[in-house]
Amino acid sequence: MPTSQHPLLSMISAVWMTIGIIALVVLAFGLFGPFELEWRTFIVPACATALLAGGGWYYRAIRREERLGAILSSTGQIIGFAMVAAPLSYLAAVPAFPLQDAMLNGLDRRLGIDWVSMISFISQHSGLQHVLLPAYGSFSVQTITTVLILGMTGRLVRLNAFVHAFIAITLIAIVVSIPCPATGPWLLLDLDPATENGFLPASATSWPVFLGLRDGTLSAVQGLHSEGIITFPSLHAALGILFSVAVWPVKRLRWSVFGLNGLMLLATPAYGSHYVVDVIAGILLAAVCWTAIARQLGATPMTLGLAAIDSPPLAPDRLLKPAQHTLSREVESV
């Protein structure tokens, strides 16, 4: 095996180890703690994770098709992590530390943000809603398409850096949410959809879950269809930055992805019921995590090494610009 591939394998192993440790923590709290795990909801994501992991190993170790193996493995890691990270975020809400909405709202006001006026403006412009809502809802699709784009263009180290950053951002946000829980400005300001032309944030379904976890009336945890309950920092904002940075070297897609995630950042306060400082914190979190991972790989924040694989591109030229094929280490500009 070429020396340049060793970091890639250690990165893959580290991700699987992290997922396994989190799964054990969730299992322990399900068996001995306050949670009741709804086992049936974990079957589909667990099976999908196992099949994708097995497929990734087969195509890397047996077929020697590194790109396809990386795509399968990384997709399995994203699904497996999502399956265990959601229950972990629920666990973080159980201590029920004092809500920090007043502080976060105060910071917004110091920035000159009038959240009510912003919501009123969006609620009065249906055309704007038709643009912002799909952008906000593109979160899950972008996660998978980012994996596909990086895998198909042969940017395998960058792909694994993306998965590492995705996991690091989420775990840090979960930890921060323990001492800094918040319901969001919609509930703090006691807004009524009837007074806002029927507008209601997409995150409204998460409010009963978050409040139920805090007061102990909710203990059931699902592997599928879990709600995002973290207000500060905003995961939508953090991962929107991560999607843009990860795909930036793909010139034919960079501006489309950048534009889409710019819209997602704009949509996050309204549709996620986030304070603007939540969005700012998410952006900073993404920058810190990406910088740390780049340096761990021996690169600067503006460059990231790529162990190019000598195999045919999976994406045709007319769709994506394929990575150059060389046995030496290639450095991409972010």
Secondary structure as UniProt FT lines:
FT   HELIX           3..5
FT   HELIX           6..32
FT   STRAND          36..37
FT   HELIX           40..57
FT   HELIX           58..62
FT   HELIX           66..93
FT   TURN            94..95
FT   HELIX           101..110
FT   TURN            111..112
FT   HELIX           115..123
FT   HELIX           126..136
FT   TURN            137..138
FT   HELIX           139..152
FT   TURN            153..154
FT   HELIX           156..177
FT   TURN            178..179
FT   HELIX           185..188
FT   TURN            189..190
FT   HELIX           193..196
FT   TURN            197..198
FT   HELIX           202..206
FT   HELIX           207..215
FT   STRAND          220..221
FT   HELIX           235..247
FT   TURN            248..249
FT   TURN            251..253
FT   HELIX           254..271
FT   TURN            272..273
FT   HELIX           276..296
FT   TURN            297..298
FT   TURN            301..302
FT   STRAND          303..307
FT   TURN            317..319
FT   STRAND          329..333
//
